[in-house]
């Protein structure tokens, strides 16, 4: 397989099976990124809810800076 200096593959030089394998690998990366984004969003939602609940109860979040 021919590669240039940036570690890129000349796609015109690879077989159909290799192209399909590349596509399958990229799909796996996309699915993993989507799962990671869902987890990050879930954690942010949980933190926002915790902060809202704490502020409604008069509890100060120790992770937030104190503004004087």
C-alpha positions in Angstrom: 0.0 0.0 0.0 1.4 3.4 -1.0 1.7 6.0 1.7 2.9 9.6 1.6 4.8 11.5 4.3 1.7 12.4 6.3 0.9 8.7 6.8 -2.0 9.0 4.3 -3.0 6.2 2.0 -3.5 6.8 -1.7 -7.0 5.4 -1.9 -6.8 4.9 -5.7 -4.2 2.2 -5.0 -6.2 0.0 -2.5 -8.6 -2.8 -3.2 -12.4 -2.6 -2.6 -12.0 -4.9 0.4 -9.5 -2.5 1.9 -11.7 0.5 1.3 -14.6 -1.3 3.0 -12.4 -2.2 5.9 -11.3 1.5 6.2 -15.0 2.5 6.2 -15.8 -0.1 8.8 -13.0 1.1 11.0 -14.1 4.7 10.7 -17.7 3.8 11.5 -16.4 2.2 14.7 -14.6 5.4 15.6 -17.7 7.4 15.0 -19.8 5.1 17.1 -17.3 5.2 19.9 -17.2 9.0 19.7 -21.0 9.1 19.9 -21.0 6.9 22.9 -18.4 9.1 24.6 -20.4 12.2 23.8 -23.5 10.7 25.3 -21.6 9.9 28.5 -20.1 13.4 28.7 -23.6 14.9 28.2 -25.1 12.7 30.8 -22.4 13.7 33.3 -22.9 17.4 32.5 -26.6 17.0 33.0 -26.1 15.2 36.3 -23.7 17.9 37.5 -26.1 20.7 36.4 -29.0 19.0 38.2 -26.9 18.5 41.4 -25.8 22.2 41.3 -29.4 23.3 40.8 -30.6 21.1 43.7 -27.8 22.2 45.9 -28.4 25.9 45.2 -32.2 25.5 45.9 -31.2 23.9 49.2 -28.8 26.7 50.1 -25.8 24.5 49.7 -22.7 26.0 48.2 -20.7 24.0 45.7 -17.1 23.8 47.0 -15.8 23.4 43.4 -17.0 26.8 42.4 -14.9 29.9 43.0 -16.1 32.3 45.6 -16.9 35.8 44.3 -16.4 38.6 46.7 
